[in-house]
Amino acid sequence: MESSHKHVIFISKRDAEKIKPGENWALISITDSEDYLPELQDGWFEIKRYHFIDGDYDEGSLRYVGKNYKYIFSSYFNRELALKMIEEIANIVSKNPSAVVVHCHAGRSRSAAVAKFIHDKYGYIPYNTAEVLNLPKEARPPPDFSVFGKMNTLVYKLLDNPNVFDGVINEIEILNLSKEHPRTLYQRVISIISSLR
């Protein structure tokens, strides 16, 4: 169900720095690292910051790199970040902001995925420009959902289902265990099975 009074805006870091926030606006800031934080104007009622690169992987690439996935994809979006973001977005939405602004570097990929999640889960109307919020409600154009076409699919998949890669990761761990000493293998398999309960 869409709300005609609540919006999720996804934009670039540069555009986020220009915004003078309206009353009750929240910001989700996504950067590659803490070294690239935006210089924001005052007035945001809440700001949440996340750091991960604009990369993607899937089950095939996880299988291909095998046990090295933890190192190769260490700077990518992951299950732990997804769980944290889901909880913090729910907390933001519970405070009933009129707009949630999401930025990443270019405002097309990571921020689009988060905006799509907020739209799908909470019904916020998505736009990829903050200018629309300066228009009277009756003059705002209908949202263009084609703007989600360049979104980071990894980010959206994990927000939609943080456990989406658990099966393949367990498979990798068990295959890796088969190369270990049998006694150690037995202990590790029992540990993995116990953790799934």
C-alpha positions, 0 to 999 in steps of 0.5 A, spaced: 500 500 500 502 506 497 502 512 502 501 519 498 504 523 503 511 519 504 517 519 499 523 515 499 528 519 495 535 516 492 540 521 490 548 522 489 552 524 495 553 530 491 546 532 491 545 529 498 550 535 501 546 540 497 539 538 501 536 543 506 532 537 510 525 538 511 521 537 517 522 530 519 526 527 514 531 521 515 537 520 511 541 513 510 548 515 507 552 509 504 559 510 502 565 506 500 568 507 507 568 512 513 573 516 509 568 518 504 563 521 509 558 527 506 558 534 508 551 534 510 547 540 512 544 541 519 536 539 520 536 531 519 532 528 524 536 522 523 542 519 520 544 512 519 551 511 516 553 504 512 560 503 509 560 497 503 562 497 496 558 497 490 559 490 488 555 484 487 556 476 487 551 471 487 551 463 488 555 462 482 561 467 484 560 464 491 561 457 489 567 459 484 571 462 489 569 457 495 572 458 501 576 465 500 569 468 499 570 471 506 576 475 504 574 476 496 567 479 498 569 482 505 567 489 503 561 487 499 554 488 502 553 482 507 548 478 511 550 482 517 549 489 514 542 487 511 540 485 518 542 491 521 539 495 516 533 492 516 532 493 523 534 500 523 530 502 517 524 499 521 526 504 527 526 510 522 519 508 519 516 507 526 518 514 527 513 516 521 518 521 517 515 524 511 521 523 507 527 518 507 533 520 503 538 515 501 544 516 498 550 513 495 556 515 491 552 516 484 545 515 486 543 509 482 545 503 484 546 502 492 541 507 494 536 505 488 536 498 492 535 501 499 529 505 496 526 499 492 526 495 499 523 501 503 518 502 497 516 495 497 516 494 504 513 500 507 509 503 501 514 510 500 513 513 494 520 513 490 523 518 486 530 519 484 531 526 485 529 531 491 527 536 487 520 533 487 519 534 494 519 542 493 513 541 488 506 541 491 503 534 492 498 535 486 504 537 482 508 531 483 509 526 477 508 519 478 514 515 480 518 512 474 519 505 476 524 504 471 529 508 475 530 501 479 533 498 473 541 499 475 540 498 482 545 493 486 541 486 486 545 484 491 543 489 496 536 488 494 536 480 495 539 481 502 534 486 504 529 482 502 531 475 505 538 476 509 538 468 509 538 468 501 545 465 500 546 461 507 545 454 503 551 455 498 555 458 504 554 452 508 555 448 502 562 451 501 563 450 508 562 443 508 566 442 502 572 445 505 571 441 511 572 435 507 579 436 506 580 437 513 582 431 518 577 426 519 576 428 527 576 435 526 571 434 520 566 431 524 567 436 530 566 442 525 560 438 521 556 437 528 558 445 530 555 447 523 549 442 524 548 445 531 548 452 529 542 451 524 537 449 529 
